[in-house]
């Protein structure tokens, strides 16, 4: 897998309309769209004391997502799965299981692209195609969005405003995608545990024809094993878990830990 880019600098998100950011001209937009403000990525979940959020990116995977779901079900925990649209098209049954078991689905673009490298039109296409892919499975469209690599380009935030999506960042990154070891992943999550924490995990890879074979970068077995390790530890410590869409916005700001997440 390509090495992720270094963490992005903090951005100043101006309170301008999404239509203006995309250069489409405010005069042509409906009044409601013109009044809508561009949201900033949320790095914490606003759900009360000792409540955290678990998130999983880059799926769905026919191999690892069901294993993650089995662990979550065993502990009666709900999580958020930020899915890539090309994977959704390949594995719609996994998407339906995620929704059927009460978890939230988030938009993670179509092909895990670096959004700052794309035109505004291509950014919109990446996000809209993923929304459409999810609804084609019979599941309601996502209301959350996470940019690959934490690369929240201005255009993606404008599309979030247009589509009614909430951009979600993270505060705990155990870099599980790099397979540093089950114990390392688990210990990093436990060390970062705090009220409002959003944990970044990975249950899949970017998807499509270029997917690496399990064991060559797309192997998420350490993520699954780490989840089995740290989840009961956090529950025993008194933490409970929720999904960001169930609560009002938490603290905003792109604050990924180094190295930036996948």
Secondary structure, DSSP 8 states (H G I E B T S, - for coil): ----------------BHHHHTTS-GGGS-HHHHH-B----B-BB-S-TTEEEEEEEEE--TTTHHHHHHHHHHTT---EEEE-HHHHHH-HHHHHHHHHTT-EEEE--SS---GGGS-HHHHHHHHHHHHHHHHHTTS---SEE--GGG---HHHHHHHHHHT-EEB--SEE--GGG---HHHHHHHHHHH--TTBEEEEESS-S-STT---TTTT---HHHHHHHHHHHHHHHHTT-EEE-GGGS-B--BS----SS---
